[in-house]
């Protein structure tokens, strides 16, 4: 009986951990508190530069374009060009490039 209960507890904790770690905000805060590479704050040696967090939740970023207060970025695997407006990733992509696999072919 105790072995079954222990096994169920381990399964529940594993599933809960996987779910929580899939949340970008939680992952960021966990990384910061544990001072892991993913969650640590960027550093600069030039005191004239300022580093600000712009958005949480943007994934697979490869290329940025800054237009006024907005940011366009390319998602590597999906091929979507997405917009960050008012520090929020817009749900609908500005442009979707139909990709085959993980390669983007530009013709």
Secondary structure, DSSP 8 states (H G I E B T S, - for coil): -HHHHHHHHHHHHHHHHHHHHTSHHHHHHHHHHHT-TTTS----S-TT-------S---SEEEEEEETTEEEEEETTT-EEEEEETTEE-SS-SEE---BTTB----
